């Protein structure tokens, strides 16, 4: 069986402090922002999601974790091969770096072609099974401003 997972030390870029920040997912049919995620390093890696709070016109960062494990830990290469050796991951070829807790993960994909861009993904896990990764887009200052406005508008609708 061919695999698109290449040995990480060859050229894969590790998840680093440069990767922390705010990301968003897009609805593929409308192009609208679907959810806002934040990757934070504070002695350990953590994932947060921006969610509406119980108070009107207010949103807050909620940790993406089960009650027992908030910190994300590195996924060993043998597990990465098991997750990504399925036919649906045959293309594009590249290297994955993943950090996860029991339920959620953050992934960084380095394509084999150096001209292609490195991209990030959010993942959900059920036990030892990984659900399909969802592409993340890193937010710049303008995107963050628009996301805050969108979050405020969504809060008004509820």
WOUR-V512695 format. One record per pair of residues at least 12 apart in sequence whose ideal C-beta (glycine too) atoms are under 6 Angstrom apart, sorted by sequence separation. I is the first residue (numbers start at 1). J is the second residue. D is the distance in whole Angstrom. If there is no record, write none. Layout:
i: <I/I>
j: <J/J>
d: <D/D>
This chain:
i: <24/37/84/108/121/122/48/49/96/23/36/107/121/122/48/49/94/95/121/22/80/94/107/120/47/94/94/105/20/92/93/20/104/20/103/75/17/46/74/75/107/44/45/72/72/72/69/69/65/66/66/64/83/45/47/47/39/5/5/5/3/15/12/14/15/4/12/37/4/8/4/6/59/15/13/12/57/52/13/25/36/23/24/33/23/24/21/22/33/22>
j: <36/49/96/120/133/134/61/62/109/37/50/121/135/136/63/64/109/110/136/38/96/110/123/136/64/111/112/123/39/111/112/40/124/41/125/98/41/70/99/100/133/71/72/99/100/101/101/102/101/102/103/104/130/99/104/106/106/80/81/84/85/97/95/97/99/89/97/122/90/95/93/95/151/108/110/110/155/155/118/134/147/136/137/147/138/139/138/139/150/144>
d: <5/6/6/6/4/5/4/6/6/5/4/4/6/6/6/5/5/5/6/5/5/5/6/4/4/4/5/4/5/5/4/6/6/5/6/4/6/6/6/6/6/4/4/4/6/5/5/5/5/5/5/4/5/5/6/6/6/6/5/5/5/5/3/5/6/5/6/6/5/5/5/5/5/5/5/5/5/5/6/5/5/4/6/6/5/6/6/4/6/6>
